[in-house]
Amino acid sequence: MKKTLFLSLLSALLPLGMTAASYTLGRVSVHDPSIVWEPESKTYYIFGSHRGNARTTDLMRWSNVSVLWQSATSSNASNTVAYSTPQVTKVTKGGVEYDLNFNAYAWAKRGSSNYSIDGNLWAPDVIYNKKMGKWCMYMSVNGDYWYSSIVLLTADKIYGPYRYQAPVVISGFHTGTSYKDTDLEIVIGKQSSLPSRYAVGNNWGRRYPNCIDPCVFYDEHGKLWMSYGSWSGGIYMLQLNEDNGLRDYDVTYTLKGSGDGITVDPYFGKKIAGGYYSSGEASYIEYINGYYYLFVTNGGLAAGGVADDYNNGGYQMRVFRSLLPDGPYLDSHSQAALYPSYLLNFGAKESDGNRGVNILGAYTKWGNQVNGGAGERSGERSQGHNSIIAAEDGRTYLVYHTRFQNWDERHQVRVHQVFQNKNKWLVAAPFEYTGEKVTSADIATTQQIATDKIAGKYKLLTHQYKLDHTKKATATPVDVELKSDGTITGSVTGTWSIEEGTSYINVKIGAVNYHGVMVEQTLEPTDTKVPAFTALAETTGVTVWGYRYGEPTTGVMAVEAAPEYGKDYLFDLQGRKMTGTLKPGLYIRNGKKVMIK
């Protein structure tokens, strides 16, 4: 009732044609969200760790799905039973059939005497396999000491129930004869003992992957691939069999490199990113208009603010691209996603040369994010473990989970539209997706903001590398002015230009050139529309965001609240009439928004 009253009152105060919010943002908390489109119901689903899931038809109003998609048997057995009983117990290589009866639960349990599988079903990825006619879920069954596996589950409907079929790849056979319980010998042939390159005990994490965090995708030619891995030895890639969704045992990989520098392994496939225990997880690959884009999240997933290395946060998405699905993947300044040695790649002491495009990072005081108090929770930090989708509607969307500046370890899902700049690097819209109509194709063929509407005062936010997450540092905006003569003045100086007939904008700040996109954005939670840009400095990997704001009403009503000029009252955004001394912020007077500083 309160929400309805607020929207009705605010709508009445706003100018004709503008509504308080012509959209609804329904929030959900799904960790590690992987997005997939279900065409029959025209619905997007996200699947995440700990069996979290949600759905939406508009990428704004999310709702949790209260169905048992996590059930891995038709009889809703417990996870200990479900992941112990694969449905596929024979696989084929070279026309020869081999037995494979892999107990994923028992394997993961090897690393801990008090292991519980319920909290270790991580980061599934779901895709529809046309040849199989099945929804395929690739689930991480995590175990301590790298006793992990990625297994395939299938269902007839996207909401399940999903049933465990067979393993796709297994890690942790680093001692003794444990490899006999895996498919290692199916892949590389019979072994009298564990090959020495795998017999590395607790040094496994520098050389080989932890088999979690799958991303499964079709390339432009219809071949099926899976990237996977987390921290440890890096991100690897395997080609899958389109007929059954499992690894393609007929695809062989020739050993390349030695020691911790192995880049191709006969069992694990091709290493495409990370390595040497440098941070990096949650690989996600999407083919968009000529390139395969690889997202990897660096850092610790926590909100930060504590001193130890893992829990100090720093979660940040980095982007690379390639012309081929299995790489090589490079960032915009030609640094490889594949690491040559251990390098610290997040936080204030980052030492890897800022590897990977920083598409966005921790930020506060942006748009209508409030300053101080409980509202500071809306400042985003520790964003990552994303997915991305080139959608049926002609747009591309980045979907990730984020923690907040002052909201402990709670997290929510966010969606931003993503564009290619003129050099085909990805840039993310500066605000959440709220139903904007511009498509990816429109960017190159239409000018969304007329040139004479661009000049004005802007908030400019730079997504820096090397934030000190132990102190919960964030990027914050500064004031600049884009002048009609093409210059930029204010907190930074430079120049700007728009490429007529397109939405491509070029911004030069100091000596650094940024190439990006100028579009209309919504200052949520209102329906205020503003010109905004997102741009990348390809020589450095740094992204900037900007949005134009109205001329501030400085000092007006700052002491005497809501003076009456006829019916000229002052209201806050909740529709409450103001009295007393005002705090700085956004208000409404006579149907228009005013900023009190």
N, C-alpha and C positions, 0 to 999 in steps of 0.2 A: 504494500500500500504506500509506504513512504517513497519507494522508488518511483512508482507511478505518479505520485503527486509532484515529486521533484522534476521528472521529465516534462509533465504537463506545464508546470509553472515556468520552467526554463524555456520551453518551446514558445510560450506566449511572449517572453521577453526578447527573443531573438528576432532579427530582421526577417521579412518575408522571404521564403525560399531557403532559410537556414533552420535546421532543427537542432535540438539539444544533442541528439545523437541518433543518426539514422541507421545505426547499427548496434548490435549488442555483442559485448565481449564476454563469453562464458569461459571461466578459468578452470583448468584442471591441472593436477600434479601428476605427471607421468615422467619418470626418470628415463633418460636415454631414448627419446621418442623417435621411432622409425615410422615414416609415413608411407601409406599405400592407398591407391584409389580403387574403389570397388564400383565398377560401372553399372551393375544391375540396379543398385539402389542409389547411384550417384552420390556416394558417401566416401569421405576420407576417413581412414582409420589410422591411429597411431598405436604402436605396440612398444612397451618398454620393460625395463627391468622389474623384478619382483612382481611380475604378472600384471603390471599396470597397463591400462588401455583406455582409449577414448575415441570418440568419433564426432564428425561434423559434416555438414553439407555446404558450409560457406567459409570455412577456415577462420571463423571468428567465434561462433557459439559452439564450444566444445562441451561434451557431456561424457561422463564415464559410462562404460558398457558393462552392465552387470550380467555377463554371460561367462560360462566356464570355458573360455578358449584355452585356458592353461591346462585343462584336463587332457592328459596324454594317452588315455585309453578310453574306449567306448563305455567302460563301466565306471568312469570317474574314480579310478584307483588313486591312492596316495602317490606323491611324487617318487617316493622310494621304490614303489612297485612299477610305476609308469615308465621310469627311465632305466629300469632294469630289464625290460622285456621288449626288445626291438621286434618289429614286424618283418623286417628284411634280414635274413640270416645268410644269404648267399649273394655274392657279387661276381661280376665277370670281368676278366682282363684277357685280352687277346683271344677271345672265344673260349677260354677255360673258366670254369666255375670254381669259386673258392668259398669256403665257409667263413663267415664273419658274424659272431654272436657277441656283440659288444655291450657290456653292462655299464652304462654311463654313470650310474649312481655309484657302483662299487669302485670304479676307476677314480672318481673325484674324492671318494672317501679315503683313499690311500694316504692323502696328505695330512689328515687330522683324525685323531681318535674320537673326537666329539663332533664330527662333521654333521651338518644339517643341510640337505639339499634345498629346502624350502627358501632359504635366503640366498641361494647361489644360482638361481636361474636368471641370467643376466642378458640384457640387450639383444632380444630377438629381432630378426629382420624377416619380413613377410613379403612374398612375391607370388604372383599367379603364374604357374607353369602351364602354358597352352598345350604342350604335347601330352602332359600327364592329365590335364583337366583337373588339377588340384591346386589348392592354396598351400604353399610350401612355407613353413616357418623354420628358420635356421636359428636354433637356440644355443646359447652358451651355457654349458654346465660347468661352472667354475669350481676348482679345487685348489687347496693350498699346494705350494711347491710345484706349481705348473701342472698338476694332475687335472687337466681341463680337457674338454672336448667341445666341438661344435657338432650338433646332431640335427638331423632333418626330421621334422614332424609334418604331417599332411592332414588336410581336412577338405571336405567337399564344399563347405561354406566358410566364408572369411571369419565368421565368429566361432568356428569350431563345431564339435570338439576336435582338437588336434591329437594325432597319435604318433608316437615315436617310431620312426622307421629304421634308421641306421646312422652310424657316425659318418661325418664328412671328413674331419681331420682331428687328430688327437695329439696332445703334447704331454711332456713329463716323463718319457721313458728314458731316464738319464742314469739309471743304475740297474745292475742285475739282469734278470730275464723278464722284467715287466713288459718289455716290448712284445712278448709272445701273446699278450692279451689285446694287442692292437692290430691294426692292418698294415703295420710297417713291412712285414715280409711279403704281403700281397703286392705292395708297391715296388720294393727294391729286390725282392727275391729272398730265398731262404738264407738265414745267417746262423753261423755256429755260435756266435756271441754278439752282444750289442756292438755295432760299429763304433770305433773309438771316437769319431767326431760327435757322437751323441752321449758318450760316457763322460759327462762333464759335471755330474752331481749338481751342487748348488750354484755352479757357474752357468747353468742353463740360460738364465735370464739375460746374459750378455750376448748370447749367440743365437738362440732360437725363440720362437714366439710362445706366448701364452695363448692357447687356442680359445679366444673369446672374441666378442665384438664383430660378428660377421656383417658384411654388406654384400648382397647378391644382386647382380644386375645383368641385363642383356646388353651386349654391345650393338653397334649399328648394323651388324651383319647377322644378328640373332644368336650369337654364341653366348653361353651362360658362364659367368665368372663369379668368384667370391674373393673379396679382400677380407683380411682378418688379422687379429693380433692386438696386443696392448702392452705398452712400455716394453720391457724385456728386450728380445732380439729384434723387434721392429714389426712392421706391417708386411704381410706376405700376400701373395695372390695365387689362386688355383683356378684352373679351368674345370667347370662342372659338366656333367653329362645331362643334356637337355631331356633325355628320355626318362631318367629316373630321379633327377635332382641331386644325386650324389656326386662325389668327385669322379672325374673321368679317368679311370684307371689306365686307359690306353694312351693318355697324354703323359709323356715322360719329361723329366727335368734333369739336365746334366749338371753335376756339381761344378760350381764356379766360386772361386775364392777359397780361403782357408782360415782355420781358427775362427775367431770372432768376426772375421771379415767375410764370411760366406754370404754371397748375394743370391745364389741359386742353390737350392738343396733338393736332392732327388725325392725326398718325402714331402717337405713343406712347400715346395714350389719356389716362386720368384719373390725376393724381397723388393718392395717398392718404396718403403719409407722407414725412417727411424733407424734404430739399432743401437747396440752397446748400452742398453738400459737408459737411453735418453727418454724423456717422457714423450708420450704420444699414443693415443688410443682412438677408438671410435671412428675408424676410417669409414668414409662414405663417398661413393663415386656416382656421378650422374653425367650422362652424355647430353651436352647442350650445344647445339648449333656449331658443330665442327670440332669440339674439344671434349675430352673426358676431364672433369674437375674432381680432384681429390681433396676432401676435407679431412683433417686430422686435428684432434683436440689435444693441446699440450697442457701441462700443469696438473695441479691437484683439484679435485672437484668441490672441495669445501668452500664455504663463503670467505674463509680467510680470517686474518686478524690474530693468529697465533704463530708461534715462532718455529715450530718444527717443519721440516721440509715438505711433508706431504699435505698436512692440513692447513698450510698457509694459503691455499687456494691457487689462483692463477689460471684457472680453466679458461682457455681461449682457443677459438677456432682459427686454424691456419689453412690456406688454400694453395693448391698447386694444380697444374694442368698438364695434359699430354695429348698427343694425336693418336695414341694407341692405348687400349684398355689396361695393358700391363706395364705401361711406362715406356721411357723414363718420365717421371713427373718433376717439373721445375716450377719455381715461383716466378714472379714477374721480373725479378732481377737475377734470374738464371741460376739461383741456388737450388740444389737438388733436394728432393724430399728424403733421399737416402743419405744416412749419416756416415761420415768417414771415421768417426771415433765418438767417444762419449762427449757430449756437449750439453751444458745447461741451457735449456731452451724456453724458460719462462721465469718471470719474477725480475726483481730489480737487478740481479747480477747475471742476467741472461748473457751468454757468451757465444752464441752460435751465429752471430751476424744477422739476427732478426730473420730467421729462415721461415719462409711461408708468408703469404699475403695475410695481413691482419685485417680481416673483413669487418670485425667489430670487437670491442672489448668492454671492460667494466666502465660504466659511465653513470653520472648523477647530474641533477639540476638541468635536465634536458626537457624542453617542451613544458608540459604541465606537471612534471615531477616536482614535488614540493620539497622545500629545504628544511631539514631539521625535524625532530619529533618522529612520531610513528610513520608519517608519510614518507620518510626517507627510505622506507623499505622498497619504494618503487624505483630507487636507483638500482640498476642491474649490475650484477657482478657474477663471476664464475659461470659464464655462458658456455655451453658446449654439448658434446655428444649429440650432434645434430643429424638430421637427414635433410635432403633437398629433393624437390620434385619439379620436373618440367611438366606442368599439369595440362589436363585436357582443355582448359579454358584459354590456353595460349600464354599463360603467365608461368613464372618460376617462383617457387616459394622455399624459403629457408625456415626449417622447423627445429627448435632447440629447447632445452630446458635451461632455466636460469635461477640462481639464487639472488638474494637482494642485499642491499647495503646494511639494513638493520632489521633482519627478520630471521635470525638464527640460521638453521639449515633448511628451512622450508624452501620449496622450489615450485615453479610453475612453467607451463609451456608458453612459448612465444612464437609468432609467425611474422616474418618480414618478406615482402616481395623482393626479388633479386633481379638485377638487370645486367646485361653485358655492356661495358663501355665501348668506345669505338675501336679499341684494340682487343676486344673480346675477353677482357678480364671481368670477373664478377664484382659487382658492388651492391650492397644491401641498402634498401630504402631506410631513411632515417627514423621512421616511425612504424609501429605495428601495422599490419594489413587490416584495413577497415572497409574493404569493398571497393577500392579504387579500380577503375575500369581499364586503365592503360595496359596493353599487352606488351610482351617482349618485342614483337614485330613493330609496334607503334614507335618505339624509341628511335629506330633508324629511319623512319619514314614520315614522322609528324613532329611538329614542335608543340609540345604540351603547354609550355608557358611562353606567351608572346614576349619578344625582346623588351618592349617598353614596360612590361609588368615585372621585370626581374629586379631592377634597381631598387635599393632600399636598405634598411637596417637588418642585419642578420645575426643570429647566434651561430657561432662556428665551433664545432667540436672535433678535436683531433684524437683518433684512436692510437695512442702511443704503444710502443713496446716498452718493456722494462718497468712496468708498474710494481710498486712495492706492496705486495699483497699481505705481508705481515702487518702492515699498517692500513690495510683496506683502502689503498690509494685507488682513485678513479680518474678518468678523464672528465673534465668539466668544460663547459663552453665559455667562449669569450665573445665580446661584441665587436663586430666589424660592420662596414658599410660597403655594399657593392654600388658604385656610382654609375650614373648613366654614361659617363665617358669611358667605361671599361676599367677603371682603377678600383682598387680595394684599399680602404683606409681603416684606421682603428687600432685594435690590439695587435694586428698583423697588417702588413702592407703587401700589395701585389697587383695583379690584373685578372680580369675575367673576360670570357667571350663565349657566345653561344654559336653553334654551327647551324646557320639558318636552315629551316626546313627539317631539322632533326631535333631530338632532345639531348644531344650531346653538348656538355659544357666543359670548357677548359678553364681551370683555375691555376694561377701561378702565385704561390706564396713565397716571398723571398726569391730564392733561386730554384725552387722546386716546382715542377709541373705536375698537376693532378688532372686526370681525365675521368670524366664521370657523366652523370645523367641528371637533368633538371626536370622534376615532375611536381605535380600537386600532391600534397600530403595532408593528412588530418591530424590535428592536435588533440588526440584522445585525452580525456574522455568526452570532450565536446565535439562538435561537428565543424569547427573552424578549419577552413581550408587555407593553406599557405603554400607559396612556392618553396621548394626545398631541393637540395642537391646532395648527391653522394658521389664521391670521387676518390680515385686511387692514384697515389704517386708510385708509378711502376718501378722507378729506380730505387725505391726504399721499401715498398710494401705497406706503407702507411695509408690509412683511409681517413678522409675527413667528411663530416656531415655539416650541412648548413640549412637553416630555415629562416625565412623572412618574418619579422614580427612587426606589429603595428606601432605607430608612434606612441611611446608611453605617456600616460597622463601623470607626470611626475608632480607629486605634492598635492594634487587636487584631492580634497577630502581626506587628507592624511591625518589631520588632527580632528576636524569636525566631521564626524561620520554621518553620512546620509542626510545632508542638508536638503531642504525641500525647495525645489524650483518648480512650483506647480506640482506635477506628478513625477518629478524627476528623482526617484528614489534610487538608492544603491543597494544591490543584492549581492550575496556571494553565490558561488556556483551551485549551491544546494537550494537556492531560491529563498534564502532567509534575509530579511531586511536588516541592514547594518545599523548599529548604534554604537556609540563610544569610539575609542581610538582604534584606527584600523592597523592591521599588520600588512606589510608589503604582500602583494599578490594580485591575482586576477579577479576582477569583479564585473558586474553587469549594471549598467546605468542606461535607462531609456532604451532598452533593447540592444545595447551595444556593449562589447567588452572593453574594459579599461584596465590598465596595469597601474597599480599603485606601488611606488618605490619608496 
